[in-house]
Amino acid sequence: MNLDQQIEKIASFKHLELLANQIVEGFISGMHKSPFHGFSAEFAEHKIYNPGESTKHLDWKLFAKTDRLYTKRYEEETNLRCHLIIDNSSSMHYPKLKNNQSFFENKIGFSVLASAVLMNLLKKQRDAVGLSVFSDAYEYYAPEKGSERHHRMILNQMEQILEHHKSPKKTDTVRFLHQIAENIHRRSMVILFTDMFQSSDEAENEKLFKALQHLKHNKHKVVLFHIYDAKTEFHFDFDNTPKKFIDVETGEEINLYAENLKKYYEKQVQSYFQTIAATCSSYRIKYVPVSIDEKFEKIMTTYLVEKQKFG
């Protein structure tokens, strides 16, 4: 059974932790000679095991050879503090999943799994992780910690996001990003998952970009993962039959032929993506557009590269 088949099997049970671990292990094993120095703790030396100490780092292979217990000692690493932010607005629950689809085939499911994958990497590196979730309210906040209990609490919160689909509600992304920025007191890597959907008004866009800039205070490293469905939200790929389009946040409806607007829509969306990219560049925010049909390697590789730069 290959990795994709294993992931498909686990995904059918919606076991977030197992699936995240499977993706990370597959990624690591496929890296061969890793270019990411410091990805895991550097081994330093062995020391004799003393009764009563933790057995976590016992070297069982050495025990088999010597019949004596030794533990592995590691070089100290500078722990990273990482704060994950998940946009749980109604638009993030698009597209509506069919019974035969996995939970990560829409934007919120993809973002939750990607966050769980990053948390798995952070856990392996003994780094601290925090979480913020917002929609029409600041739904959840957990500061950056590294304990097993803390990781379990955050995973539980992520699973609740998948289980509880919100009714259509508007969001105030700008306000909550400012609040989140105020909550992150110590220098951290801040990773945001959002579809960047809000009013097309230029003044509102400027407010959003100012809120993103606020996340940079205290010298935080900010990575924006712009999550979207390339087929329908970027290419407007619908068959040319009359369709009813419904705004999932306001409930507004409009009937139209997709083909009549396709070229205009694509032009506007491309322009918007370019504006986001240019603005993030000027604010020194790492901008990464990610379609939900892409693999999670893009998320993990970006994180590892940005971690190397973050010092």
C-alpha positions as CSV (number, residue, x, y, z in Angstrom):
1,M,0.0,0.0,0.0
2,N,1.6,3.3,-1.1
3,L,1.4,6.6,0.9
4,D,-1.5,8.0,-1.0
5,Q,-3.5,4.8,-0.4
6,Q,-2.6,4.9,3.3
7,I,-3.7,8.5,3.6
8,E,-7.0,7.7,1.8
9,K,-7.6,4.9,4.2
10,I,-6.9,6.9,7.4
11,A,-8.9,9.9,6.0
12,S,-12.0,7.8,5.8
13,F,-12.0,7.6,9.6
14,K,-11.4,11.4,10.0
15,H,-8.6,10.7,12.5
16,L,-6.7,14.0,12.3
17,E,-3.7,13.1,14.4
18,L,-3.0,9.8,12.6
19,L,-3.4,11.4,9.2
20,A,-1.1,14.3,10.1
21,N,1.5,11.9,11.4
22,Q,1.3,9.8,8.2
23,I,1.8,12.8,6.0
24,V,4.8,14.0,8.0
25,E,6.5,10.6,8.2
26,G,6.0,10.2,4.4
27,F,7.4,13.6,3.8
28,I,10.5,13.0,6.0
29,S,11.2,9.6,4.5
30,G,11.0,11.1,1.0
31,M,13.5,13.8,1.8
32,H,16.5,11.5,1.6
33,K,19.4,13.8,2.3
34,S,17.6,16.8,3.9
35,P,18.8,20.3,3.1
36,F,17.0,21.5,6.2
37,H,19.7,21.6,8.9
38,G,18.3,21.6,12.4
39,F,15.1,19.8,11.3
40,S,15.5,17.5,14.3
41,A,17.7,17.7,17.3
42,E,21.4,17.0,16.6
43,F,22.6,13.9,18.5
44,A,25.5,14.7,20.8
45,E,26.5,11.7,22.9
46,H,25.4,8.7,25.0
47,K,25.3,8.6,28.7
48,I,24.7,5.8,31.1
49,Y,21.0,5.4,32.1
50,N,20.3,6.0,35.8
51,P,17.2,4.2,37.3
52,G,14.3,6.6,37.7
53,E,15.2,8.8,34.7
54,S,12.8,9.0,31.7
55,T,13.1,6.1,29.3
56,K,12.1,8.3,26.4
57,H,15.6,8.6,24.9
58,L,16.9,5.0,25.6
59,D,19.0,3.6,22.8
60,W,17.6,0.1,22.4
61,K,19.8,-0.7,19.5
62,L,22.9,-0.1,21.6
63,F,21.3,-2.1,24.5
64,A,21.0,-5.1,22.1
65,K,24.7,-4.9,21.3
66,T,26.1,-4.1,24.8
67,D,23.4,-5.3,27.2
68,R,23.7,-2.0,29.0
69,L,21.3,0.9,29.1
70,Y,22.3,4.2,27.6
71,T,20.3,7.3,26.8
72,K,20.9,9.7,23.9
73,R,21.8,13.3,24.7
74,Y,21.1,16.0,22.3
75,E,22.5,19.4,21.5
76,E,20.4,22.2,22.8
77,E,18.3,24.0,20.2
78,T,16.7,27.4,20.2
79,N,13.1,26.6,20.5
80,L,10.8,28.2,18.0
81,R,7.5,29.7,19.0
82,C,4.8,29.3,16.4
83,H,1.2,30.7,16.4
84,L,-1.2,29.1,13.9
85,I,-4.3,31.1,12.9
86,I,-7.3,29.5,11.2
87,D,-10.0,31.5,9.4
88,N,-13.2,29.6,10.2
89,S,-15.5,31.9,8.3
90,S,-18.4,30.5,6.3
91,S,-16.5,31.0,3.0
92,M,-13.8,28.6,4.3
93,H,-16.4,25.8,4.3
94,Y,-16.5,25.8,0.5
95,P,-16.9,23.7,-1.4
96,K,-19.6,21.7,0.2
97,L,-18.4,18.1,0.6
98,K,-20.1,15.1,-0.9
99,N,-20.4,11.8,1.0
100,N,-17.5,10.2,-0.8
101,Q,-15.1,13.1,-0.3
102,S,-12.4,13.4,2.5
103,F,-12.8,16.2,5.0
104,F,-9.7,18.0,3.7
105,E,-11.2,18.5,0.2
106,N,-12.6,21.9,1.1
107,K,-10.8,24.9,2.4
108,I,-11.4,24.6,6.1
109,G,-10.6,20.9,6.1
110,F,-7.4,21.5,4.1
111,S,-6.4,24.3,6.5
112,V,-7.1,22.2,9.6
113,L,-5.1,19.2,8.4
114,A,-2.2,21.5,7.2
115,S,-2.2,23.1,10.7
116,A,-2.1,19.6,12.3
117,V,0.7,18.6,10.0
118,L,2.7,21.7,11.0
119,M,2.0,21.1,14.7
120,N,3.3,17.5,14.2
121,L,6.6,19.0,12.8
122,L,6.8,21.5,15.7
123,K,6.2,18.7,18.2
124,K,9.1,16.6,16.7
125,Q,11.3,19.7,17.1
126,R,10.2,20.3,20.6
127,D,8.9,23.8,19.6
128,A,6.0,25.7,21.2
129,V,2.8,26.1,19.3
130,G,-0.3,28.3,19.9
131,L,-3.6,28.6,18.0
132,S,-6.2,31.2,17.2
133,V,-9.5,30.6,15.4
134,F,-11.8,33.3,14.2
135,S,-15.1,33.7,12.2
136,D,-17.8,36.1,13.2
137,A,-16.1,36.0,16.7
138,Y,-12.7,35.3,18.1
139,E,-13.6,31.7,18.7
140,Y,-10.5,30.3,20.3
141,Y,-7.1,31.3,21.6
142,A,-4.3,29.2,23.1
143,P,-0.8,30.7,23.8
144,E,2.4,29.0,22.6
145,K,3.3,26.0,24.7
146,G,5.1,22.7,24.0
147,S,3.6,20.2,26.4
148,E,1.8,17.0,25.3
149,R,-1.3,18.1,27.1
150,H,-1.3,21.4,25.2
151,H,-0.9,19.7,21.8
152,R,-3.8,17.4,22.7
153,M,-6.0,20.4,23.6
154,I,-5.2,22.1,20.3
155,L,-5.8,18.9,18.3
156,N,-9.2,18.6,20.0
157,Q,-10.1,22.2,19.1
158,M,-9.1,21.5,15.4
159,E,-11.3,18.4,15.4
160,Q,-14.2,20.5,16.7
161,I,-13.8,22.9,13.8
162,L,-14.4,20.0,11.4
163,E,-17.4,18.7,13.3
164,H,-19.3,21.9,13.9
165,H,-20.2,23.6,10.6
166,K,-21.3,27.2,11.2
167,S,-24.4,28.8,9.8
168,P,-23.9,31.6,7.3
169,K,-22.4,34.6,9.1
170,K,-20.3,37.6,8.1
171,T,-16.8,38.0,9.4
172,D,-14.7,40.9,10.6
173,T,-11.3,39.6,9.7
174,V,-9.6,42.9,10.2
175,R,-10.8,43.3,13.9
176,F,-9.8,39.8,14.8
177,L,-6.4,39.9,13.2
178,H,-5.6,43.0,15.2
179,Q,-6.8,41.2,18.4
180,I,-4.6,38.2,17.6
181,A,-1.6,40.4,17.0
182,E,-2.1,41.9,20.5
183,N,-2.2,38.4,22.0
184,I,1.2,37.3,20.6
185,H,3.6,38.9,23.0
186,R,6.9,37.1,22.4
187,R,8.7,36.9,19.0
188,S,7.1,34.1,17.0
189,M,6.5,32.6,13.6
190,V,2.9,33.4,12.8
191,I,1.2,31.2,10.2
192,L,-2.2,32.3,8.8
193,F,-4.6,30.1,6.8
194,T,-7.4,32.1,5.1
195,D,-9.1,32.5,1.8
196,M,-8.8,36.3,1.9
197,F,-12.4,36.8,1.0
198,Q,-13.9,40.1,2.0
199,S,-15.4,43.2,0.4
200,S,-13.7,44.2,-2.9
201,D,-13.8,47.8,-1.7
202,E,-10.3,49.3,-1.9
203,A,-10.6,50.9,1.5
204,E,-11.5,47.6,3.1
205,N,-8.6,45.9,1.4
206,E,-6.2,48.5,2.8
207,K,-7.6,47.8,6.3
208,L,-7.0,44.1,5.8
209,F,-3.4,44.7,4.7
210,K,-2.8,47.0,7.7
211,A,-4.1,44.2,10.0
212,L,-1.7,41.8,8.4
213,Q,1.1,44.3,8.9
214,H,0.1,44.5,12.6
215,L,0.9,40.8,12.8
216,K,4.5,41.8,12.1
217,H,4.9,43.7,15.3
218,N,7.4,42.5,17.9
219,K,9.5,41.2,14.9
220,H,7.3,38.2,14.2
221,K,7.8,36.2,11.1
222,V,4.5,36.0,9.2
223,V,3.5,33.4,6.6
224,L,0.2,33.8,4.8
225,F,-1.2,30.6,3.3
226,H,-3.9,31.9,0.9
227,I,-6.2,28.9,0.6
228,Y,-8.6,28.6,-2.4
229,D,-10.2,26.2,-4.8
230,A,-8.4,26.7,-8.1
231,K,-11.0,25.1,-10.3
232,T,-14.0,27.2,-9.3
233,E,-12.7,30.2,-7.3
234,F,-9.7,31.0,-9.6
235,H,-10.7,29.6,-13.1
236,F,-14.5,29.9,-12.6
237,D,-14.8,26.5,-14.2
238,F,-18.5,25.7,-14.3
239,D,-20.5,24.1,-17.1
240,N,-22.5,26.6,-19.2
241,T,-25.9,26.0,-17.8
242,P,-28.0,28.4,-15.7
243,K,-26.7,28.3,-12.1
244,K,-27.7,29.9,-8.8
245,F,-24.7,31.3,-7.0
246,I,-25.2,31.9,-3.2
247,D,-23.0,34.0,-1.0
248,V,-22.3,31.6,1.9
249,E,-21.8,34.5,4.3
250,T,-24.7,36.8,3.5
251,G,-27.1,34.4,1.8
252,E,-27.4,36.7,-1.2
253,E,-28.3,34.9,-4.5
254,I,-27.7,35.5,-8.2
255,N,-28.6,33.5,-11.3
256,L,-26.3,33.6,-14.3
257,Y,-24.4,31.7,-17.0
258,A,-20.8,31.1,-15.8
259,E,-19.5,31.4,-19.3
260,N,-20.7,34.9,-19.7
261,L,-18.5,36.1,-16.8
262,K,-15.6,33.7,-16.9
263,K,-13.0,36.0,-18.7
264,Y,-14.0,39.0,-16.6
265,Y,-14.0,37.0,-13.4
266,E,-10.6,35.5,-14.0
267,K,-9.1,38.9,-14.8
268,Q,-10.4,40.3,-11.6
269,V,-9.2,37.4,-9.5
270,Q,-5.7,37.4,-11.0
271,S,-5.5,41.1,-10.3
272,Y,-6.5,40.6,-6.7
273,F,-4.0,37.8,-6.2
274,Q,-1.2,40.0,-7.6
275,T,-2.2,42.8,-5.3
276,I,-2.1,40.5,-2.3
277,A,1.3,39.2,-3.3
278,A,2.7,42.7,-3.9
279,T,1.4,44.0,-0.6
280,C,2.7,41.1,1.3
281,S,6.1,41.6,-0.3
282,S,6.2,45.2,0.7
283,Y,5.3,44.3,4.3
284,R,7.9,41.4,4.2
285,I,5.2,38.8,4.7
286,K,5.7,35.4,3.1
287,Y,2.8,34.9,0.7
288,V,2.0,31.4,-0.4
289,P,-1.2,30.8,-2.5
290,V,-2.3,27.1,-2.1
291,S,-5.1,25.4,-3.9
292,I,-6.9,22.6,-2.0
293,D,-6.0,20.2,-4.7
294,E,-2.3,20.6,-4.0
295,K,-0.2,18.3,-1.8
296,F,0.8,19.2,1.7
297,E,4.5,19.1,0.8
298,K,4.2,22.8,-0.3
299,I,3.1,23.7,3.2
300,M,5.8,21.8,5.0
301,T,8.6,22.9,2.7
302,T,7.6,26.5,3.0
303,Y,7.6,26.2,6.8
304,L,11.1,24.6,6.9
305,V,12.6,27.1,4.6
306,E,11.1,30.1,6.5
307,K,12.2,28.5,9.8
308,Q,15.8,28.5,8.6
309,K,15.5,32.2,7.8
310,F,13.9,33.0,11.2
311,G,16.6,33.8,13.7
